[in-house]
Amino acid sequence: MQPEKNSTDYISYNMTKADIVTKISEKLGIEKGDIQATVEAFMEEVKTSLESGDNVYLRGFGSFIIKTRAEKTGRNISKNTTIKIPAHNIPAFKPAKVFVEGVKSNVNVK
């Protein structure tokens, strides 16, 4: 885990994919290489599903969904002109209610 110093003078940790692989490997007693392949296959399957227009629902965890952004008008500040930003789709994650409640009750406000 990568330590990150924030303004309240304590260190928080940001977990990386390597950290996830290590934790799962230690928990299950399976080699890191096998876990790495599984995690990468999972991420690739989620990506492939979203790219083909399918949402991914993981009960008790959350949903990887496709959100549509409406067309809007933006500004090119350097040229001082307006531009139209076309409607487009973006991937998004929506956590399950139990996930949200767990974070709310277990993580202190910083």
N, C-alpha and C positions, 0 to 999 in steps of 0.2 A: 504494500500500500504506500502511496505517495503522501508524505505529510504536507500539510498546507497550513501556514500560520495565518490566522485571521485577526481581525481587529480586537477581539476580546482576550488576546494574549494566551490562548490555549491552542493546542494543535489538533486539527481534525484530519481525517484520512480520506483520501479519494481512492476508491477501489478500481483497479484496472482488470482487464480480461485475464492477465497472468495471475493476479491475486485470486480471482474467482476460481481459476483452474487449480491453483495450489490448495485452496480451502476445500474444494470438492474432493480432490485427490486425498487429502489428509482425512477427511470425514469418511470416505467410502473405502479407502485402502486400495484404490485403483491407480495405475500408473498415470502420470501427468500427460503423457502423449495421447493416451486414450481419451482422457477427459478433454484435452485441448481439441481433439478431432470432433468430439461430441458437441462441445460448445460452439465451435465454428460451423458445424453442420446445422445446428439449431438456428444460429444467426443467419446463415445463408438461406435456410428454408423460410424464415420469416421475411427476409428481403425479397425472395422470389415470389412468395405469396402476395405481398403488397404490390410488387411491380406488375403482377398479372391482374390486379384489381380486387384481390380477396383480402378481407380483414382476418386477423388471427386473434382468437379468443382463448385466454388461459384462465379458467375459472379459479377464483381466489387470488389471482395475481394481477391480471389486467388485460387490456386489449391493445393490440397494435392495429391502428385503423388508418384509413385514408381520409384526410380532410380536404375539402375543396375551398380554396380561397377565391373570393369574388374578384372580378376585374376592378381595378381602382386607378386613380390618377396619382402619379408621383411627380417629383421634381428632380431635374438634373441641376444641382446647385452650381456646378462649375460653368454650365452654359446658360443658366437661368431660364430654362425651358421646362414645360410640362411634358410628361410622357405618360402613355397608357401602359399600365402593367396588366397583362392579360390574366384571365382566370387560370388557376393552376391547382394541381393536387400536391399535397405534402403528406409524408408519413407522420403519424403522431402516436403517442402512447397514452392511454387512459387507464390509470390504476384502478383496481377493484376497491370497493368500499372498505373491506377488511384490511387491505393494504394501507389505504389512506388513514384509517383509524389507528392502525399499529404505529405508523410514523408519528401521527399527532400525539399519541399517548407516550411514546418512548423516546422521542428526540426533543431535547430542550431547545427553546427558541434562542437564537443567537443574537 
